[in-house]
């Protein structure tokens, strides 16, 4: 009888250990599942951030391209305006020279 009681006690301890092991395993599996979900969430966040960074880089490159094109256009406009100013100045100088010749001729005649 004592042997049976010892066997029963050992069986109860083994059953308790098995329940504790199963409970611990379930907790570990639940924790693993939580960690895997967290990892997936972090991957999605990283992918989203990378996508936003790529979009921002493209936007920056496009803005730089537009700015360069605008500067080239403005440079062309300024060069054209400068050429116009130079031509007008030359015309005024020519007109002033003709006026000066006309005045000098009038003074010589007078």
SULZI-V576618 format. One record per residue. N is the residue number from 1. RES is the residue in one letter. SS is DSSP state (a for helix, b for strand, c for the rest). PHI is phi as a letter, one per 40 degrees, with the letter a starting at -180 (999 if undefined). D_CENTER is the distance of its C-alpha to the mean C-alpha in whole Angstrom. Layout:
n: [N;N]
res: [RES;RES]
ss: [SS;SS]
phi: [PHI;PHI]
d_center: [D_CENTER;D_CENTER]
This chain:
n: [1;2;3;4;5;6;7;8;9;10;11;12;13;14;15;16;17;18;19;20;21;22;23;24;25;26;27;28;29;30;31;32;33;34;35;36;37;38;39;40;41;42;43;44;45;46;47;48;49;50;51;52;53;54;55;56;57;58;59;60;61;62;63;64;65;66;67;68;69;70;71;72;73;74;75;76;77;78;79;80;81;82;83;84;85;86;87;88;89;90;91;92;93;94;95;96;97;98;99;100;101;102;103;104;105;106;107;108;109;110]
res: [X;X;X;X;X;X;X;X;X;X;X;X;X;X;X;X;X;X;X;X;X;X;X;X;X;X;X;X;X;X;X;X;X;X;X;X;X;X;X;X;X;X;X;X;X;X;X;X;X;X;X;X;X;X;X;X;X;X;X;X;X;X;X;X;X;X;X;X;X;X;X;X;X;X;X;X;X;X;X;X;X;X;X;X;X;X;X;X;X;X;X;X;X;X;X;X;X;X;X;X;X;X;X;X;X;X;X;X;X;X]
ss: [c;a;a;a;a;a;a;a;a;a;a;a;a;a;a;a;a;a;a;a;a;a;a;a;a;a;a;a;a;a;a;a;a;a;a;a;a;a;a;a;a;a;a;a;a;a;a;a;a;a;a;a;a;a;a;a;a;a;a;a;a;a;a;a;a;a;a;a;a;a;a;a;a;a;a;a;a;a;a;a;a;a;a;a;a;a;a;a;a;a;a;a;a;a;a;a;a;a;a;a;a;a;a;a;a;a;a;a;a;c]
phi: [999;c;c;c;c;c;c;c;c;c;c;c;c;c;c;c;c;c;c;c;c;c;c;c;c;c;c;c;c;c;c;c;c;c;c;c;c;c;c;c;c;c;c;c;c;c;c;c;c;c;c;c;c;c;c;c;c;c;c;c;c;c;c;c;c;c;c;c;c;c;c;c;c;c;c;c;c;c;c;c;c;c;c;c;c;c;c;c;c;c;c;c;c;c;c;c;c;c;c;c;c;c;c;c;c;c;c;c;c;c]
d_center: [80;78;77;75;74;72;71;70;68;66;65;64;62;61;60;58;56;55;54;52;51;50;48;46;45;44;42;40;39;38;36;35;34;32;30;29;28;26;24;24;22;20;19;18;16;14;14;12;10;9;9;6;4;6;6;2;4;7;7;7;9;11;12;13;15;16;17;19;21;22;23;25;26;27;29;31;32;33;35;37;38;39;41;42;43;45;47;48;49;51;53;54;55;57;58;59;61;63;64;65;67;69;69;71;73;74;75;77;79;80]
